Amino acid sequence: MELVFVRHGQAEHTINLPHSLHTSDPSLTNEGVNQAQLLKKQLPLANKDLIIISPIRRALQTAQIWSEGIGCHKVVSPLISPRMFPQKPDGQTLPCDELLSVEKIKEDFPDCHIQEPLSKGLWSTSINRLPDTEFNVVAEHFLRWCKTFGREKIYIVSHDGTITSYRQYVTGEELTRNDFPQEAAWVKVNY
C-alpha cells in the first residue's frame, strides 16, 4: 500500500513566528489556498480516492480545496493530528495545534466522515505529546486500519511533525526536522 502524506498549505499560525503559534484554530492564508489549488494539478484526485485528514482546520481546508468537485471519500482522524517532532518531555500543545471538536467538523466540513470508534480517547488527548513508545502503538493501529480499506493508495493530509513521525516509524530511518516536508508538499511511503 502506498501512503501519500501531504502537508497542509500555509496557515495563519506560521506568518509571525513564534507569536503566531499561539493563534487558536488558524485558517489557510491566501498563499495556503493557492498551494491547495495547485495540488489539483500536481496531485490530481479521482472519485475512487480516499483522503484521511487531520482534525485541524488548515488540514481540512487543504483537503476541501484540493478535492473540490471530486467525489472522493474523506475521513477525519485524530491519529494523524499534529505531533511534536522530536518529542520534548516539557513541550506543550500550542493553541494552533488544538483539535477541532467532532461537532465543529461536522458543522464546517459536512462532507467528511469522522473516525470515532477507533480513536475516541485521542479526540481529547491527541498524539502531539505521546511518548514514542505510545505513538508507535498508535501508528501501528492506524496503519492496520488503513489496510482495511483495501486501497493501493491512500492520501493523508497532516502536519510536518506527524508526517515525519510516521515516515520514521514505517521506514525505520532516523529522521530530523530537516526532513520536514514544505507546505503543501507530499511524501510517498510504501507500507
Residue, then its C-alpha position, 0 to 999 in steps of 0.5 A: m500500500e502506498l501512503v501519500f502524506v501531504r502537508h497542509g498549505q500555509a496557515e495563519h499560525t506560521i506568518n509571525l513566528p513564534h507569536s503566531l503559534h499561539t493563534s487558536d484554530p488558524s485558517l489557510t492564508n491566501e498563499g495556503v489556498n493557492q498551494a491547495q489549488l495547485l495540488k489539483k494539478q500536481l496531485p490530481l484526485a479521482n472519485k475512487d480516492l480516499i483522503i484521511i485528514s487531520p482534525i485541524r482546520r488548515a488540514l481540512q481546508t487543504a483537503q476541501i480545496w484540493s478535492e473540490g468537485i471530486g467525489c472522493h471519500k474523506v475521513v477525519s482522524p485524530l491519529i494523524s493530528p499534529r505531533m511534536f517532532p522530536q518529542k520534548p518531555d516539557g513541550q506543550t500543545l500550542p493553541c494552533d495545534e488544538l483539535l477541532s471538536v467532532e461537532k465543529i467538523k461536522e458543522d464546517f466540513p459536512d462532507c467528511h466522515i469522522q473516525e470515532p470508534l477507533s480513536k475516541g480517547l485521542w479526540s481529547t488527548s491527541i498524539n502531539r505529546l505521546p511518548d514514542t513508545e505510545f505513538n508507535v502503538v498508535a501508528e501501528h493501529f492506524l496503519r492496520w486500519c488503513k489496510t482495511f480499506g483495501r486501497e493501493k493508495i491512500y492520501i493523508v493530509s497532516h502536519d510536518g511533525t506527524i508526517t515525519s513521525y510516521r515516515q520514521y516509524v514505517t521506514g525505520e530511518e532516523l529522521t530530523r526536522n530537516d526532513f520536514p516536508q514544505e507546505a503543501a508538499w507530499v511524501k510517498v511511503n510504501y507500507 
